[in-house]
Amino acid sequence: MALTRANLKVISTFSVGVDHLALDEIKKRGIRVGYTPGVLTDATAELAVSLLLTTSRRLPEAIEEWRLEHVEPIVDVRLRTLAEHCRHRGAGAHRWEQAVDSLPLGQAIARRLKSFGVQRFLYTGRQPRPQEAAEFQAEFVPIAQLAAESDFIVVACSLTPDTRGLCNKDFFQKMKNTAVFINISRGDVVNQDDLYQALTSGQIAAAGLDVTTPEPLPPSHPLLTLKNCVILPHIGSATYKTRNTMSLLAANNLLAGLRGEPMPSELKL
């Protein structure tokens, strides 16, 4: 059987994130890349808020224990600080501290949470974004301050060498023991062993994860044993409208690339 080497010209990925692509090699080979930014923002923001409320109000425990009438007090989202980590996308705090992305996803999350009466928004990242932050009077702060002052932290950053393992033991030790940690970015942004220790020791109150490493987690993973850790199967974009829009965009990117035309959404390498 004879084998031939394929002459790859175009990659169209059904995602906003491109951390699964060998970008240096792709650039070296002159391969064009299409992706699907922008169309996931609303669906992912809705999921972030849903996960935050589910985790802070301990809904899985309530569903499990309602017949026993043994549900413990819950965390109130009003008058808190929200923090969001936003390198490329973002981080912030709300007193209730909650985290919000400095780019469109973070803004979309903040808009939804503002209606809950959040009094203070913090964010961090590579640089301040005063125009985006003005709508929420969000404060740009160092990541250590964000961790220490936030009641809720929502991680919405891209996975890069700088953000890999960013949320680790040192980060969790700076958080309030009443704080809730939410990750909707990428699993590798979090050191999951350190998160487990923070949750079991009472260093932080609870965590909600839409992303993990690996996906899905094996049934024996320690995080799955914790009542104060809500884990979803990476469903941030999982609405019919969003997935249909992503499908069309990915297909049109591919077709345009094969024709040698400008893609609707091409990653600039």
Disulfide bonds with the S-S distance in Angstrom:
none
